[in-house]
């Protein structure tokens, strides 16, 4: 494992895959249209209130950049623009933004619109959007120039559709070449970070790294989708969890149905709720990560849990271009990563590869 207490982290670990090294490779994001994401929301806005809800399609634009542009156009502070989650830059994505406009008319957004930004609709609502306030995201991805054993790839797809994948945080969480981790280590070592948004990114990167380290240990042991004695089992679709002393037939049945999921720590104050064998794995995996654990606790984050298993809902695939390209469509819960799915299926290559 990398020495994360060092301010210089050369590379991210190559965290283990549940299905081993892929037997196929493909080009990812040959163009923005190859990576499409649509937010899935529950409920309908009531049409009244101080917040203007915007449904926006963006291309090759990141979420924070669009949010800041909306704030400037509306003449409000950046913090008055909210969204449920960050979306990739190199992609075509539809997502929702809310702008707090108490006593103000709806702004004219036309100066911002063009080929890279389209307003699909707007409506008033009483509440601003909250981070994570989504049912999930729908993905439509095209893998170009597939090489390797296609039969083995389809077999992997069938396994993933049935059992899901390890719920790793994606590499984009950690910045280019893990740069956010090096910056987080420096921040925990005393370097001041004034920008609140930047500080939040670094805290999230450090916390996500610790989670991935625990998950990697479980993947290596082959029990990432099983319950251990003392497991903190998370209720599916919820942040609630309960600890089991022993794993009986009833728990096994709930695991098999997806009603409960094994979980790992999102580090913060309060200590690990897990016990026995499950806690021993977590403590061992994070034994060398004291600086990150202490830094997150001092920052005021509270101990939380995240599911180790990521269910891939409604996974479908079809071959395009006479079998050279592969299109995938699937739904994922909010806060999870399509890259966690792709890394179990293929190795990416570049045009020069």
N, C-alpha and C positions, 0 to 999 in steps of 0.2 A: 504493500500500500504506500502511496505517496506520503511524505511527511508534511501533513497539512499545517503544522505549526510553523513551517518555514514560509517566509514571504515570497518565495520563488517556487511555484509548483510547475514543473516542466510540462506535464501532460495529464489529461484525465485518465483514470484507470479504464481498461477495457473490461467492464463488468461482464460477468459470465452470462451466457444465454441458456435458457431452459432447454432448448432443443439442440444445443451445440452449434458449431460453425455452419453457416448456411452453405448449401451446395449450388446456389445460383447467385448471380449478381445482376444489377440493373442500374441505369442512370436515373437519378432522382432530380426532380425540379428542372428538367430541360427547359421549361418555360414556366411562368407563374401559373398558367392554366392547368398545369399538371398537378397542382396541389390546391384543392378547393376545400374550404371549410365553411360550414353554415352553423350558426348558433341555434340551439334548440331551447326555447323558453317555455315555461308553464304560465298559464293565465294570460289575460288580456288587460291592457291599460284601460282606465275608466274614462279617459278623454278630458279630465279636468285636473288642475293642480299647478304647482309652481315649477315643475320639472318638465322639460320638453324632451321626449323620447325620440331618438333618431335611429332609423334603420339604414345602415350604410353598407355599400359594397366597395371594397378597396382592393387595389392591385399594386403590388410592389411598394406598399406603405406599411410601416409598423403602427401599432395601436397608439402608443404614446405620442408619436408625431401627429397623428390625426387628431387626437384629443386636444393637443396644444393649439393646433390650427383652428379647431372649433371654438376654443376659448377666446382666441384673438378676434375671430370674426364676430363673436357674440359680445365682446367687450367685458368678459368676466374673468375671474381668476382661474388658473389652471386647475385648482382643486375643486372648482364648481362643475367640472366635467367628469363624469363617472362612466365606468364600463365594468363588465363582469369578468373579463379576462383578457390577457395579452394574446395576440394572434401573430403568426409568422409574417415577416416582410415579403419574402419571395413566395407569393401565393395570391390567390383570389379568394377573399374571405368576406362573408357578410356577418356583421355584428351590430350590436345595439350600443348607443351612447345616450347618456342623459345629461342635460345642461340645466343648471339651476337658474331660473329666470323669474324671480319673485316680482310681480307687478310690471313685467316687461313684455313687450310684444315678441312674437316669433321673429328671429333674425332672418335676413336674406342670405341664404347659403350659396347662392349661385357663383360668387367669385371663387369659391373653393372647388367647384365641381368640374370634372373633366374625365378623360379616359381612365385616370387612376383613382377617381373618387366619384361615386354615384349615390345620390340620395334616393332610397327606395320608398321612404315614407316617414311621416312624423306625426306624433300625437302627444297630447299633454297627459301627465300622470302625477299622482300625489307623492310618489316616493322615488328617490334617486336609485340608480342601479347600485348593487353591492357586489364586491368581488366574490366570485364563486356562485353568484345567484343565477345559475343556469341549470337546466336539466342535463345538458351535455352539448356535444358538437357532432355534426355529421360530416364525414370526410369522403371525398372522391379523389382518388390519387391515380396517376398513371405512371407506371414503371416502364421506362423506355429501354429498348435494346436488351431484352432479357437474355442472359447467357447462362449456360449450365444445364443441370438436370431439371427439366420442367415437371416431370412426374413427381420427383421428390419435393419440388416447390408446392405443387398442388396437395401433396400429402401433408406438408407442413401447414398449409392453409386450413385443411380440415381439422388438424389437431388444435390450432389456434382458435378456430371457431368453437370448438368443444370445451377447451380447458382455459382459454385466455392466455395471458402472457405476464411475466413479472412486471410489476407496476413501477418501473424505473422513472425517475425524473429525466427528461430529455437533455441532451448535451447543450441545447440552447439556453438552458437554465444557468449554465456555468460560464457563459461568455466564450469568446474565441480562445481555443487552446486552454480552457479552464481559467481564463484571466480573472473572472469574478472571484474565484477561490483565492488566488494570490492576493487580490485586493482586500478580500475579507480577512485573510490572515494578517495583513498589514494594519487594517482597521482595528482588529482585536489586539494588535500589538501596540496601539497608541496613535496611529495615524488618524487624523481627524477627517471625517467625511461630512461636509456641510449640507449637501443636497439630500433632502429627505427621500426622494425617489431613488437616488443612487444607493443610499444607505439601505433602503428596503430591499433592493435587488441583491446586495451583498449578503444581507442576513438570510434571505431566501436561498441563495446559492449554498451557503454554509450548512443550513438546515437540510437542504435536499441532498447534499453530499453525504451527510451522516446517515440519512435514511437509505440511500443507495448502497452504502457500505454494509448495513445490516441485511438488506435484501440480497445483496451479492453473496453473503455468507450462507443465507438460506438456500439460494439457488445452487451453490456448490454442494451443499448437503442434500439436495434433492427434496427439500421439504417446504419450499416456498409457498405451495398451495395446500399445505396440510396444517393441522393444528398440533402443537406440542403441549405437553403438560405445562400449565401456567400461562397459556396463550391468552393474549388480550384480543378477543374476537370482536370484530367490528360488524355492526348490523349493516347490511347492504343498503346503499343509498343514504346513509346517515353517518354522523360523526360519533354516535354513541357506541360504546363497547362494553363488554363484560369479560371477566377473567375466569377461565375454567381450570379447575385443579386437575381433573383427569378428562381424557377424551373418550367418551362412550359412544354407543351406537347412535344415540339421538343427535349428538354433536356432529358425528360423521355424516348423518343424513342431511343436516342443515348445511354443512359445507358442500356436499354434493349438489344440493339444490341451488346454491349461491345465496342462500338467506343470510349467512354469516361468512366472514372472510378473515383469515389470519392478518395481523397488522404489525406494523413496525413503528418506531418512534419518530415523531417530528419534535426535535429536541427543544427543551425549554425548562423553566423552573418547575419543580414539583416532584421529580423523581420518576423512575419507570414504574408503571402500574403492573407490568407483566411479572411473572414469578417463575420459579423452578427452572425447567430446561429452556423455556422461551427467553426468560430474562438472562440466563447465562450466555446464550448466543449473542444477545444484544450487547451485553457488557463486554464480552470478548471482542466483538467486531469494532467497538468504539474505544477500546482501551487506550489506543495511541492518539486519540483525537481530543485530548483534554482541553487544548486551547480553544477549539471551536465550541465545545460544550460549555465551557466557562463563559466565552464571549456571548453566546446566545442567551445564557441565563442572565448575565449582567445587562443585556439589552432589554430584558423584561419579557421575553417570549415565554409562553406557558407550554408545558409538556402536552402534546396532542398525539393522535395516532392517524396512520394512513394505511389503507389496505395494501397488502403485498401482492395480491392478485388483481389483474385488470381484465375484466370481462369485455370481450369484443363483440358487441351486439350487431346482429343482422349483417354479418360479414358475407359479402358476395364478390365474385370475381369473374372476369371474362377476358378472353384474349382478343387483341386488336392487331391491325396491320399484319394479317396473315401469321399471327402467332409470335410476332416480334415484341409486342408491347402487351402489358398486362394492366387492366384497370381494376382497382379495388374500391369498394364502398363499404363503410361500416360506421357505427355510432360508438362514441366513447363518453363516459361521464365527464363532467366539468373537472378541470384541474389535472387531467391526464394527457398523455402524449402519444400521437400517432407514431413517432419515432420508436417508441417502446414496442410497437407492433412490427414495424418494418425491420428492426434489427434481428428479429427472430426468423425473418423470411429471406432476406437477401443481404449481400454485401454491396454497397454502392460503389460505382466507379465513375470517373470523370471522362470527358471526351478524349483526354490524353491517355486514359487507362487501358 
